[in-house]
Amino acid sequence: MDQPFYYSLYEQAPAKVVITDRHRAYWRQTKLLTAILTLIWAVVSFVIPFFASELNEYSFLAFPVGFFMASLGSLILFVLLTGYYAWAMDRLDRKYGVDEDDSEDMP
């Protein structure tokens, strides 16, 4: 019995996965994109509200900037970040050939 004990008699042990330089480059770019967008999210979520009283000295669309960022600006930015992440990952997936071809699912 060459399989580990946690595989049942009906399961096959997973095949070894070969990680190529292309896989590493894809994962590196995925992690970089995620880190940058997470950093932007953290700044908008935590740093800007910390300085809200100082930001209220300036106005944007006739609202104090601190109020605007807390009430509306951060929500708009979060939606834009999510959309950008989906778009950028789709491009990255196509670049490295790991995209999902949805044309087969269409009737």
Summary of the structure (lengths in Angstrom):
residues: 107
radius of gyration: 22.6
end to end distance: 46.3
largest distance: 74.2
contacts: 212
relative contact order: 0.10
helix: 64%
strand: 4%
